Amino acid sequence: MRISARADYAVRAALQLAAARDAGPLKAEAIAEDQGISHKFLEGILGDMRKGGLVQSQRGGNGGYWLARPAETISVAEVIRCVDGPLVSVRGERPPELSYTGPAESLLTLWIALRAGVREVLGVSLAEVAAAELPAGIVALADDPEAWTNP
């Protein structure tokens, strides 16, 4: 699985908004500078997130962006889907739409399990990530030394 730059930037921007929820709207320029993201690229991402209902915006001197819902109710997966589409696809298709025969028949089960695992890990909320309070199961996965090595 690959996380695109677009998805990475979207999650980072959403986390910046989650961390500043009581500070009022954040300007795209400030988010871009804080996160080291191209301002122009970020504007497009924030536009997609606005269309997807994850952020709201207001123009003007006191304007900027803010999360449309509480950070506790927005998952990392939702942010990624908003800017990149489905979390797991095979040849551009969702796993349940696939079928295999012969020795590859059980491959569908593998793809479905992969999707379930990705959903579980990326189901963590923006609030949990912003507060560095990841679920114990996710921390345990990352604590495994094998997780940090290239096979």
N, C-alpha and C positions, 0 to 999 in steps of 0.2 A: 504494500500500500504506500502511496506517495501522498504527502500533504503538499499541495501547491503553495507557491508564494502568496497567491491571492487568499487562500484559506488561512494561512499563518498570519497574514496581515489583518484579516478580518477578526480573527480570534484575539489578537493582540489589541486591536482597537476596541473591541467589545470589553476586554478586561480593563482597559484604561477608563472606559465609561463606567464600568461596574465599580471601580475603585473610587471614582469621583462622583458617585450618585448624589451626594448631599452638597456638592460644590456648584451645582447648576450646570448649564450646557457647556460643553467643551468645544472649542474651535478645532476644525480639522487640522489646521496648521500646528496647533499645540500637540495634538495626538501624533501627527507625522514626525514632528521634531523629537518628542519624547521616545518614540519607538523606532526612530531611524528609518522611516518609510517615506517614499516619494509622495509628496503632497498630492500631486495630480492623480497618481495611481490610487491613493487612499480615498480621494473624493469619489471615484467610480465605485469603489468597494462600499463606501458608506451609502451611496445612492442605491446600490443593490440591497443593502441591509434595510434601508428605509422602505423600499418597495416590498421587501419581504416581511415588513412589520416588526423588525427587531429594534430599530432605532427610530427616533423622531428628530426633527430638526426645525430650526427657526432661523430666519435670516436677520441680519442687522447687527448692531453693535453689541447687544446682549445675547445674540444668537449663538447657535452651535448645535451640537448633537447630544442626545441622551438616550438611554435605553428606554424602549417603549413599555417594558414590563420589568418587574423586579429581577435582579440578577439571579436570585434563587430559582427562578422559573425558566431560565434560559440555559440550555445545555450547550456545551462546546459543539456537539453534533449538529444542533440546530443552526448554529452560526455557519458551520462548514457547508451544510446542505444549502443554505441561503445563497452562498456565493459560488459554490462548485457543483451543486446537484447531489445525487445519491452518494452515500459514503462508500459503498462497495458495488461495483458493477463489473461484469465480465463481457468484454467486447461491446461495451456500451449498453448492455442489458442487465436488468436486476436479476439476481440469482433465481427467484421463484419462476421466472419466465423461461428458464433454460431446461433442457432435458438432455440426458446422455444415455448411451447404450453400452453394452458389453463391459469391458474392464474399466471404462470411465464412468460407469453408472454412479458409483459412490462419490464421484467428484462433486456432484451437486450438494451432497451432505456437507462436504468440506467447505464449499463456498458459503452455504447457509450458516455454518458454524463460525466462519470468519466474520460474516456480517454481524452475527449475534455478539461476538467478542468485541468487535469495533464499536458497536452500539453501547455495550456495557462500559467500556473504557471512556468513550467520548460522551457518555451520558452525564458526566460530572457537570455541575452547574458552574456558571461564570463566578458566582459568589464563592464557591468552594475554592476555585483556582486562585481568584484574586486575594482571598484570605489565607492562601497556602494551607488549606484544610482539606486535603485530598482524602477520599475514602481509604481506609486501611488496605483494602484489596488492591487498589491501584499503587499505593506506596510499596506494598509487598512485591508486586510485579517489577517495579523499578529498582527495588533493593536487590533483586537477584543479579549477581555479577554477570551471568550469561546474557542478561538483557542489554548490557553495555558493550558486548563484543560483536564483531562481524563474523558470521559463520563462514 
